[in-house]
Each structure stands twice: as C-alpha cells, then as structure tokens.
Amino acid sequence: MLSLKSGKSEKISGEKLISAVGVQCNTEGLGLEKIGVKIDRGAIVVDGHGRTNIDGVWAIGDVAGPPMLAHKAEHEAVITVETIAGQKVHGLDKTKIPGCTYCEPQVASVGLTEVKAKESGREIKVGRFPFVGNGKAIALGESDGLVKTIFDAKTGELLGAHMVGAEVTELIQGFVIAMNLETTEEELIHTIFPHPTLSETMKESVLDAYGRALNI
Ligand SMILES: Cc1cc2nc3c(=O)[nH]c(=O)nc-3n(C[C@H](O)[C@H](O)[C@H](O)COP(=O)(O)OP(=O)(O)OC[C@H]3O[C@@H](n4cnc5c(N)ncnc54)[C@H](O)[C@@H]3O)c2cc1C
C-alpha cells in the first residue's frame, strides 16, 4: 500500500521492489563540532581544494558534500593531496562532474539542464537526436534513446548534455572532455565521429541545435 503526498493511498502489486533511499554524509560523532569545523546540512564545507575553515583539517568525498559519487571523491582527493603538497592545481569544478545511472536504458548527463540553463538568464539553443535515427543503435536492437545538448546561443558554449540509451554512460565522457576544454558548437560540428557508432547521435544532437541534423 502506497501513501501518496496527496493524502490518498494506492495498492500496487508486483514481483520486485526497488528501495532508493538516498545517501547522506557520515559526519556525526567525529568531534568536528568540537574543533569548530564548519558543517552545512551535514556536509563539511570545503573550498574546492579540500580545505576546511580549520587549518590542517581537510575533507574529500561524500563527507565534503554532493554529488556523492566515486569519481568525484577520487578527483577531489587528488586535488586535495596535491594542494597539501604545495602544488598549484585547479579546484574541483562541480559543473563538469558527469552523473550516470546504470539502469536499462542507461542515463548519463553533465552540466546544466535546459531548465537550469534558462534560469541562469542565458539565451539557449537545444538539440535533440533520437537513437532510432542511428544505424548502430538499430543494428544493436537498441533504438530507444535520446541525446540532448544545450548551448549558449550567444557564445556557442556547450552548457549541458543529457543522454538516455545504450552505453551512454561510456559516451558521456566525450561531452565531459568537450566541456572541460570549453568547447563550442563550431568545434563539435567540425569533429569527425566514426561510423557506424552510437557516438554519431552526439554529433547529430549538436547539429540539431543549429538546425543542421543530417539523419532526421
Ligand atoms: C550501493 C551504492 C552504490 C554506488 N554506486 C556508485 C556508482 O556506481 N558510481 C559512483 O560513482 N558512485 C557510486 N556510489 C557512491 C560511492 O560509493 C561514493 O560516492 C564513494 O565511495 C565516496 O568515497 P568516500 O571515500 O568519500 O567514502 P567511502 O568510500 O564511503 O569511504 C569512507 C571510508 O571511511 C571509513 N570510515 C567511516 N567512518 C570512519 C571513522 N569514524 N573512522 C575511520 N574510518 C571511518 C569507512 O569504513 C570507509 O572505508 C555508490 C554508493 C552506494 C552506497
């Protein structure tokens, strides 16, 4: 029996139940409050280089706040150790951390959503390309899926990419590299993607944002 937010209840029967309870920072009981380490909603506040407000206390990973992902924790750890060792390194840029869901079909994204990009006050261009327009996806029997790309209409900067479909958790890295290199639509349009591959959906989505998709 489900209790809905509306106050109503609903009876659903099924064979399996997935419990998605979420995660939270494990910062209790460490004595952080006693030495004055700043905590915000359970997470240790850090400056992008793992530095807290207390000299000599550093934090990385889940305890240093969302997104709570292994690749964020690992990268943040490297930045922090290098900073402690006295090297000058770029701080963690949370806007370029890919998010992947290993479900069927897979889901992957990086950067701003269309809604967030609009809320930021930018004029945007949005491209979409369905997997059904891609030969490799059809050959694999995986034609359900979509790639969506969001660009700043004035500068051409790639602001975000969102993908649903086969192997998108592998493909998203192309867009992560592109964003890290501050790429624009021009460079992506002039990048050659191999045929036949699922990656062609990525280029087609970029082309679609500029009214130039080839296979739709
Ligand atoms: C079921 C599940 C699936 C996940 N799948 C993915 C995934 O597919 N991809 C992804 O990117 N992320 C995934 N995550 C998230 C990922 O595991 C975490 O973001 C990542 O492990 C965070 O690294 P961390 O070093 O901050 O913390 P942890 O890996 O949790 O390491 C913390 C360590 O500190 C130890 N510890 C805790 N308290 C104390 C203490 N008081 N004293 C000493 N040691 C202590 C713990 O035992 C642990 O060894 C998943 C998480 C869960 C729970």
The ligand as an ORCA input file, in Angstrom:
! r2SCAN-3c Opt
* xyz 0 1
  C      25.154      0.905     -3.110
  C      25.986      2.023     -3.648
  C      26.289      2.058     -4.997
  C      27.069      3.086     -5.508
  N      27.355      3.088     -6.841
  C      28.111      4.071     -7.345
  C      28.443      4.080     -8.719
  O      28.047      3.218     -9.487
  N      29.214      5.105     -9.164
  C      29.666      6.088     -8.358
  O      30.361      6.992     -8.821
  N      29.383      6.105     -7.040
  C      28.617      5.123     -6.517
  N      28.324      5.128     -5.177
  C      28.833      6.212     -4.360
  C      30.295      5.970     -3.987
  O      30.424      4.697     -3.408
  C      30.754      7.041     -3.011
  O      30.479      8.329     -3.534
  C      32.244      6.926     -2.745
  O      32.562      5.658     -2.209
  C      32.662      8.027     -1.772
  O      34.005      7.829     -1.416
  P      34.486      8.309      0.032
  O      35.941      7.994      0.079
  O      34.029      9.688      0.287
  O      33.665      7.412      1.051
  P      33.690      5.800      1.297
  O      34.056      5.078      0.030
  O      32.384      5.541      1.928
  O      34.889      5.632      2.288
  C      34.805      6.080      3.617
  C      35.654      5.165      4.472
  O      35.756      5.717      5.771
  C      35.541      4.690      6.725
  N      35.047      5.328      7.953
  C      33.809      5.791      8.215
  N      33.753      6.334      9.457
  C      35.016      6.220      9.988
  C      35.612      6.592     11.223
  N      34.918      7.191     12.183
  N      36.912      6.305     11.402
  C      37.642      5.708     10.428
  N      37.124      5.341      9.238
  C      35.835      5.592      9.014
  C      34.537      3.776      6.062
  O      34.563      2.486      6.641
  C      35.035      3.782      4.621
  O      36.037      2.812      4.412
  C      27.551      4.107     -4.657
  C      27.250      4.078     -3.294
  C      26.476      3.056     -2.796
  C      26.171      3.033     -1.325
*
